[in-house]
């Protein structure tokens, strides 16, 4: 099967986009917490790496009950990260280096500390203030029952009852996530107008786009009917969640490899069960709170707004929808520009599964004229330098710790991760990288128990380690305090001694280092036009090999346990050194066709 994308000036179709988790990237003031000024100070390193854009996880004013995805003020910077002036300086410096800036947007819900929700609590039932959220009267004799049976993503009811101003039990409000994250009512024109204002606020400050959190949410079915997810489906992956296979043929290959297909986690309630919700039932019908047709009207409106601005500003969807052809509805020509391809992230290092998910992805997105996206790590999953070599099941969001089963050694894990990265960066479409993967950082497994901060750890009494291991602050200089993360020894999570040898200054310009490998791969990706090229499978290799041609480059990835002879052609890139044109296991090579 062959796919190709037309050449275009639309930068987002081919971009290499680097995700920054602000609190762990770089600390300018020495308080142990990353900040916007720290990001600005390190943009030169990202320019040298060869990326096209950065995506920042939330930095807005927030109580941080859910890592910033509980927003109290959408148009200001949390003091932990700096000021609006710091943000403006960062954008200016990024643009001066030809790096675009994408920011997170959280439209499904706000923090309960948002001025709107505080006003709603103080107002009466039926008021304009409450109409911005989903307040409803309860059932039962005295309204003591929730309005329906919906469950929160984090377990337990999705409704919380308020105490009215006179001290009596009152209405209930909907929160599909934590009780501190009330859902907006997107049938309310005031809500729609407010988010148009928020979009313009950041667009006017120069941002190049938005990654939209829970882009399959916002609209709920009329009447808010009861819904019980199918017992066998559970919920779609999350910290401690039961993952549901993506409903395309890739599920066969994934299941055969013993892997779950899950996705990003956004927190947990007091039960410790942090789950992303079931998108649809066995008949393909959506849950009444996900993937409703009305979301597309919102994104068409936003797309028209973004199109008013110069420079091709974009929308990227976090849309947990299956099957893949259904995800493609979010990226039709008049809606969003990209949708994250989490099915690819969760695919094991197994040739059949990889070929299946690549085929399914390219076919689904090409059908609507959109590029596929490719990603291997982010702030919510075990880093792929570790994850791809874990030998025992590790459900998404559980994390890894000293007592976890099937832990790999660092060197074999990194070898497989580099092979997987070389495969990913040769695929046509846009690629997302997570901070630190270019240094070969593994998951930090040996965090002290008293240092862990992910709510999952506390709310499961240590049964699940959570996501701290992929969020440890980055090493920049091997011999500096906090390995160059900041000017002091302070670090909000402790950094392992291994960081000294993996620091950026220890790898810069060193042949064979992971940093040099990433720089070379990104440069060749751009030079050879791989991101805007075509894919055609190449036959004649063992079943454990993924081989395809993209333009004038042949890519050969050996996911098996036996060496493979390479075909003729100049070697352009290898994830590991070759021995007499023999491709070792867990290694990928790019050849000139």
ROFIRO-828124 format. One record per residue (C-alpha): residue in one letter; x, y, z. Coordinates in pm, whole numbers, plus 50000, padded with zeros to 5 digits. Each point is the difference from the previous one (the first is absolute). Last residue first. Layout:
<pts>
aXYZ
...
</pts>
This chain:
<pts>
x517525039749763
x502245018750240
x499824980350321
x498495007650340
x500724974150271
x498104988250307
x501234978150286
x498244978450258
x501804968949873
x503235005949806
x500045012249642
x502934984249818
x501705022449745
x503444988150116
x499345008950366
x497715029950035
x500065026250275
x496655006850174
x496995021549901
x501355000849648
x500005028549753
x500855006549634
x501374966149898
x500724999449627
x497994973849819
x499884962549951
x497744979550224
x500674995050372
x500604965550144
x497924992850309
x501204989950349
x497684978150213
x497805009550298
x497275018849817
x498955036549980
x502445007549716
x499105033349841
x500915006449635
x499305034049842
x500685005649631
x500535036549907
x499555015049653
x496395009650061
x498784980050297
x500624962849953
x498914974350252
x501324972050217
x498734987350336
x501864968050084
x498774971550223
x498304983049703
x503354994949829
x500745023249708
x499114996949632
x497345026949975
x500295037950016
x496925019550109
x499415033049827
x499785032550193
x499965034749852
x501695033250069
x499085031250191
x501644989050326
x502794982649812
x501135031249816
x503564986949970
x501625030750157
x497345003550271
x500104964050114
x503785000549956
x500305029150246
x497594983750246
x501894967149987
x503405016650042
x498855020750297
x498354969750160
x503144978649957
x502225027850134
x497845002150315
x500044962150036
x503774999949993
x501694981749712
x502405027949919
x500295024850286
x499225035449887
x497725006850298
x499704968850213
x501615010650329
x498655035549965
x496484985949970
x500144980350321
x499894961949968
x503204993950199
x498945021750294
x496334988849978
x501014965050113
x500365014050354
x496205001550013
x498065032850017
x497765006950296
x496585015049918
x499325036850068
x503705007049941
x502105023250212
x503774997149968
x500175036049886
x500495018449669
x497394978849821
x499664968349794
x503775001249952
x500644965550148
x498125010850314
x503225018950082
x502444997349710
x502344970949914
x497924982749733
x498485030649840
x496484999649852
x498194972950196
x496195001649981
x497615001150293
x498274966850086
x496664997849819
x500164964949850
x500354982950337
x497385021650168
x497214983849798
x498314975650236
x501604975250238
x496944978450053
x499444979950316
x501515027750211
x496905006150208
x497905002149680
x499065036250056
x503535009850100
x501804986149697
x497265010549757
x500225035550130
x503475003049840
x502395015550250
x502654974150080
x502855012250216
x499104980850317
x500024967149809
x503505006149876
x500225000449620
x501674968349874
x498174996049668
x501015031049809
x498724991749651
x502925000949762
x501595031149851
x501544993849659
x501105036149970
x497655006849708
x497254984850217
x500535028750240
x496985020849905
x497364980449814
x500104998449620
x497025003549767
x500284991449631
x497915013549711
x499344979949685
x501824975349781
x501924973850201
x503805001150025
x499965016050346
x498014970650138
x502414972949882
x503055018250135
x498155005450328
x499164962950031
x503634990249945
x501135025650256
x497474986350248
x501164964149942
x503605009150075
x498955020950299
x498204970350154
x502934976849935
x502375024950172
x497775008250299
x499184965050121
x496344991149984
x497444997650281
x497684970149966
x498105003650324
x499675032250197
x501345000350356
x502635027149942
x497545022449820
x498195003249671
x496885019149902
x496444988150043
x498805026049750
x499724976849700
x499904963950108
x503404983450047
x499964964049880
x503374982450048
x503115001449779
x500655037450006
x502175007649697
x497815025249816
x499205018250324
x503585008150104
x501415021949723
x496335006049919
x499515021550305
x497114987250210
x496935020049905
x498345032150118
x502575026949913
x500474987349643
x501754972349808
x499874981549665
x498205023949763
x498895000549636
x497455022949839
x498134991449683
x499615026949741
x496565012049893
x498284998149662
x496854983550134
x500754965049865
x503705005550069
x499204999550371
x498354965950001
x502314983049750
x503185013050157
x498944989150347
x498704965649907
x503104991649796
x502325012050277
x498004981050262
x500174967549803
x503685002549908
x500875006550363
x497944970850131
x501604976349751
x503525012250077
x499904999250379
x501325027850220
x496645004250170
x497325024749887
x498935024350272
x501505030949836
x498484990349664
x496484997150142
x500585033650165
x499955017949666
x499375035850104
x497665019249776
x501195027549768
x498665029849804
x496605004150162
x496795008249816
x499325013049647
x502164974749814
x498954969850211
x502284994350295
x497534990350275
x498214976349763
x503274980749970
x499484985850348
x497054980749852
x502234984349737
x502314989950289
x497374979150178
x499745013750260
x499985033150179
x502325014450259
x500295034549845
x502935020750125
x499635022549703
x502605023649853
x498785034249885
x502265021649784
x501075035549917
x501105003249635
x502095031850002
x497375026949977
x496885001150218
x496424999149868
x500424962749944
x500124995550375
x496445013150034
x498704978349717
x501644969950164
x498395008950332
x496525000149846
x500654967249819
x501294986750330
x496825008950187
x497754985649727
x502024967950018
x499324996350370
x496284997649925
x500344965349850
x500514984650342
x503374983550052
x499634995250375
x497385007350272
x497164978549868
x502364970349958
x500494995149631
x498344972449801
x502454976149834
x497764970050062
x502364985850262
x499845032750193
x501735032749936
x502515024150152
x500604982050329
x501415024750245
x503625007150088
x500654984450336
x501585010450323
x498934976750277
x501745011750317
x496754999950192
x500625035850111
x499775012349643
x502614996449731
x501785020649737
x500215009149631
x501204968549834
x500984998349637
x499334968949802
x499434963049985
x500584970849769
x501054970250205
x502884977149909
x500234962349997
x501734998149663
x497064982249841
x497715026650141
x501935027049821
x499974981449671
x496284993950014
x499215035050126
x501745013749692
x497024987949798
x498045029850119
x498005005050313
x502795012850222
x500254975650285
x498575010450336
x502285006650292
x499114992050356
x500985029850207
x502575004150273
x501145033149872
x498065000649679
x498884976049724
x496615002349834
x497484988050252
x498464966150059
x499194982449677
x498794966950139
x497545017050231
x498445020449723
x499655036350110
x496745007950183
x498175030849881
x497155020150147
x498745028049778
x501315035850019
x496805014449848
x501695008849674
x503354982449958
x503035018150139
x502305023549809
x503335009850156
x501944967749936
x501864985049704
x502635027550015
x500924989150352
x502915024850005
x500465021449690
x503635005349893
x499925035849884
x501735019749729
x502675024149884
x500015022450305
x500695036649930
x498545019650290
x496975008149785
x499494962749955
x500074996350378
x497245025250069
x498144990449682
x499554964450120
x498895011850342
x497455023849849
x498614972449780
x499904979250314
x497885026150175
x497605003149707
x499354962750004
x499385000150374
x497635029749967
x498164982349719
x499014972150240
x499584966149829
x503604993950103
x499064995550364
x503394999750175
x501034969850203
x501085004650362
x503644990350078
x500464999050380
x497764969350014
x502614982949780
x499154989849643
x496574997449840
x498885027250238
x496295007449997
x498375022450261
x497284990650252
x497395022950148
x499365007650363
x500474987350352
x498975028250239
x502395025350153
x498165031449886
x502625007049736
x499504965649848
x502134969650080
x501124983349682
x499544964149882
x502754983949795
x499394980649680
x502234977349790
x499464972250251
x502944978050101
x503124993549799
x502605023449852
x498325003249662
x496905007950200
x497004976949977
x496665009349852
x496914986450176
x497725030049961
x498835031150187
x501764988250317
x497664989550283
x499125021350307
x497595022449813
x497524997950287
x497884970049900
x502414986049746
x501715017849715
x502365029450004
x499535034049842
x502575008749735
x503055022249963
x502014995749680
x502135031449989
x499565034449843
x496324998450095
x500955002650366
x500985036549963
x496915008049793
x497854988550291
x497664970050000
x501114988950345
x501255029650203
x503445016049991
x502924996350242
x501094966649857
x499685013849648
x502155030250087
x502744976750125
x499624980649678
x500425031049785
x502915013150204
x501944967649934
x500894982750328
x497934969249906
x502534996049724
x498655000749648
x498484973549775
x499744988149642
x502035028749852
x503594992750115
x502445016449756
x503684990349983
x502435022749821
x501764997649663
x503075021749927
x501865000949667
x503784998549982
x501695021249733
x502745011350244
x498645035450022
x496584983950042
x501194981850309
x501555031550146
x496825020149947
x497834972250144
x502214997450311
x500015037650054
x496225001149975
x499694971950256
x502375017250240
x497955032049965
x496884979550073
x501634990150326
x502004971650152
x499574962550028
x499044996050365
x498195033349972
x497414982649777
x499815018549670
x496845018749903
x497184998149748
x498354966750078
x499605007750370
x499034972250243
x501034971149775
x499844963950121
x502224983649738
x502885015550192
x501354967150135
x496594988350118
x499565016350340
x502445026749886
x498095028650166
x500305017049660
x501125032149831
x501134989149652
x503194980849916
x498354970349830
x502194976549789
x502065019049747
x500324988649639
x503195010249820
x500465003849627
x502324992149709
x502644977950164
x503624998349884
x501964991650313
x501965032449959
x496775019750026
x499144980550313
x503365008750155
x499515036549912
x496614999350170
x501664992850335
x499855034350166
x496445005749882
x498844967750167
x501615010950326
x498235033349978
x496734981149962
x500524979750317
x501314967250138
x499634994850374
x502964994650232
x499965035650133
x503175009049813
x498685029749804
x500474987949643
x498784964150032
x500044979349680
x497804972149861
x498314983350295
x497295024950106
x499335009649638
x499284965649851
x501245008949652
x498884980049698
x502145002949687
x498255001649662
x501714987149685
x497885015749730
x498934983849673
x496325008149966
x500235028450251
x502045021749765
x497275004349740
x502075010449697
x498864969249815
x501314969849813
x497254974549958
x500054970650236
x500624964449888
x498774965150080
x500914966049857
x498724965350083
</pts>
